[in-house]
Amino acid sequence: MHEYADVIVIGAGTTGTSAAWHLARAGASVRLLDKGAIACGSSGASPGIVRAYYADLALSHLAAQGVRAYRDWQQHYPGACGYQRTGFLTGIPEHAQAATQANVAHLQAVGAALEWLCTEQMRERVPDLSTDGLAGAVYEPDAGYCDPRLTARSFAAGASAMGAVIEEGRAARRIVRQAGRVIGVQTDSGFIASGRVINAAGPWAAALAAECSAPLPIHATRHCVGIVEVCGTDQPMPGYCDRDAGFYLRPDSPGIYFIGSLSGAEGVPIDPDAFDRTFSDTQVLAYRDRAAQRLTRLLGAQPIGRRVSFFDDTPDGNPLLGPDPRAPGLMVAAGLSGHGFKFAPLFGQAIAQWVLTGEMPAAMAPFAPQRFID
């Protein structure tokens, strides 16, 4: 006799575990599968930044809701997410000032907690920040960071407490269709029948989709974060990103900073099952030196760690979230392009709504798979 579930979720990162929790809370029988462990992929290596401002307003609208979800976590979700409020600055070059200020005004009008700062106001908040070439910054007081592993485990434990079956170490081999419709998942230890399958398998989502004749334009790219410690006294500062300077940064415990790259040239395509996971102190120092051109406190900071993982990217850099019209019963929640953690609570809500009603929230329309389907 085959196993059965109302819904099968493939992938136990923050998106998959969020989906499992929201579905179980709604009363569905859920099987959550992962070939490894909870948050063993890109979720577990994420720096966990939660912030709202993007040049793409669709992302900003959704990310603002994500910030509120993590800030108010204990009012809505199980366990803990490790939210730490630091604030966040997004440096804006002079050529983008007008468009950015228009976006800020639009987002403020719909309730987003952010403001425009001129360069003098930026230096008041961060005295050692060089503002050469910048017109100002977008400041978000409620932004910060969380612990993605803790978040995923909290969702998974909450889902399990409501009856979901969490199967770590059970790999999904194939999404099975019959007469066009999804009928379940073949795993490495048998078949599970279900009329609803959520493909939240990160970069592995593409292979599963291709196997059931619904290919997706998802590819994996290597992503590294260097961790450094500042010597001597250090003044608190918000997180910071600067696309033209090619880096982002978030503070951790006093004197410790996570630094990542925003250079597209460093996002090298990889096989997520076999790629170089080394990141030397010399490479960490190169990230530090790039960021130190903006923040003099980082001069002389020493490497103390690194995280090497991957993004599951799409051609336009936006997530894929929505039912796949080529395979009734199949929901795609992958190709998150580095944004997945910020949106995990909202994606879980949207997936549960689709399973229960057959409809997606209107806010998710920009991320529908149809945009890549001929």
C-alpha positions, -999 to +999 in steps of 0.1 A: +000+000+000+013+034-009+018+062+016-004+092+013-005+129+022-028+158+013+004+178+005+040+168+000+067+195+005+101+188-010+129+207+007+133+216+044+148+250+041+131+280+056+106+282+027+097+245+028+094+244+066+073+275+066+050+259+040+047+227+062+038+248+093+012+269+075-003+238+059-004+218+090-019+247+109-047+248+083-055+211+089-038+195+059-019+162+063+017+171+053+049+152+044+080+173+044+109+156+027+146+165+025+175+144+013+196+159+040+187+177+073+166+207+081+182+239+068+212+219+054+213+238+021+215+275+014+191+284+043+216+272+069+244+293+055+224+325+050+235+356+069+198+359+077+194+396+069+158+410+069+153+443+053+127+459+031+142+483+005+148+473-031+147+492-063+121+467-074+089+478-057+073+443-059+102+430-038+100+460-014+063+455-008+068+419+001+100+424+020+084+450+043+059+424+053+087+400+059+105+424+083+072+428+103+068+390+104+102+385+119+100+415+142+067+403+156+076+366+154+063+354+187+029+369+181+023+345+151+048+317+149+062+288+170+096+287+187+121+315+180+137+331+149+166+349+167+156+384+154+180+411+162+171+447+154+201+466+140+186+490+114+199+490+078+213+515+054+212+511+016+237+534+000+224+552-031+246+566-059+239+601-073+225+587-106+198+568-087+187+595-063+156+607-080+142+572-087+150+561-051+134+590-035+102+584-055+102+548-044+107+558-008+078+582-010+056+555-025+066+529+001+061+554+030+026+561+017+017+524+020+031+522+056+067+510+051+090+521+079+119+536+060+133+571+053+157+589+030+189+602+046+213+627+031+250+620+033+254+642+064+226+622+082+244+590+071+276+601+088+258+611+119+247+575+123+280+560+111+308+585+116+335+564+099+314+559+067+328+574+035+300+588+014+321+596-017+299+592-048+267+587-028+237+609-028+223+594+004+208+562+017+175+545+025+173+538+063+152+511+078+149+512+116+133+478+120+157+458+097+181+434+113+190+397+111+177+364+123+191+328+127+179+309+097+187+275+112+167+283+143+138+297+121+136+265+100+138+242+130+111+263+147+088+259+117+095+222+114+090+215+151+057+235+150+045+216+120+054+183+136+035+192+167+004+197+145+008+163+128+031+169+099+055+141+091+091+155+088+114+131+070+150+141+070+173+119+049+145+109+025+152+121-010+126+130-036+136+113-068+108+122-091+075+141-091+051+117-107+023+127-131-006+108-146-028+122-174-009+154-169-018+159-132+006+154-103-002+122-084+027+120-059+064+117-054+087+088-059+114+088-031+145+067-025+124+045-002+090+043-020+061+062-035+040+088-016+007+096-032-006+132-032-025+155-055-005+185-043+033+188-044+053+218-033+087+219-051+108+239-026+141+221-034+163+251-041+187+245-070+176+208-071+141+220-080+152+224-116+161+187-120+128+176-104+108+199-126+126+188-158+120+151-149+082+158-149+083+177-182+079+212-166+115+227-168+124+258-149+152+283-155+170+278-122+207+275-118+230+275-087+257+300-081+284+300-054+280+326-027+305+334+001+304+354+033+335+365+051+334+370+089+358+395+105+365+409+139+375+445+145+403+451+169+398+475+198+367+495+206+339+493+181+307+515+178+274+499+169+262+504+134+233+492+112+236+468+084+247+483+051+247+475+014+262+493-015+256+478-049+280+501-067+308+493-042+299+456-046+293+445-010+268+441+018+275+439+055+257+431+087+269+435+123+268+405+146+280+405+182+301+435+191+331+440+168+321+412+144+308+417+109+295+394+081+306+407+047+291+394+014+296+402-023+272+421-046+294+415-076+277+395-103+311+383-115+317+364-083+284+344-086+301+315-104+277+288-117+282+255-098+269+220-093+253+222-058+263+186-051+300+191-059+315+226-056+345+242-040+335+250-004+369+266+006+372+303+012+406+313+024+416+340+048+431+358+018+397+358+002+380+370+033+405+398+035+397+408-001+361+412+010+372+432+040+393+455+020+364+462-004+341+471+024+369+491+042+368+516+013+335+527+028+340+518+065+373+527+080+366+506+112+373+475+091+409+485+084+429+458+101+399+436+110+409+400+111+393+369+095+375+347+121+352+326+098+334+322+066+302+307+051+303+291+016+270+282+001+249+289-030+219+308-044+193+292-066+190+319-092+165+328-120+172+350-151+155+381-136+168+376-100+133+372-086+118+341-069+095+316-086+064+312-065+031+298-078+013+269-094+029+255-126+001+256-153+018+227-172+014+203-143-019+207-123-012+201-086+024+213-087+035+244-069+069+260-075+087+277-045+123+279-057+147+301-077+147+324-047+179+342-058+191+350-023+157+365-012+141+333+002+148+339+039+133+373+039+101+360+024+098+326+041+068+334+064+049+350+035+056+323+010+044+297+035+011+316+039+007+319+001+013+282-004-013+273+022-038+297+007-033+280-028-038+245-014-069+255+005-086+278-021-068+273-054-059+310-055-027+328-049-024+362-031-023+391-056+010+403-041+027+371-054+017+377-091+051+392-100+068+359-090+045+335-110+063+308-130+043+319-161+067+346-168+093+320-180+068+297-197+063+300-234 
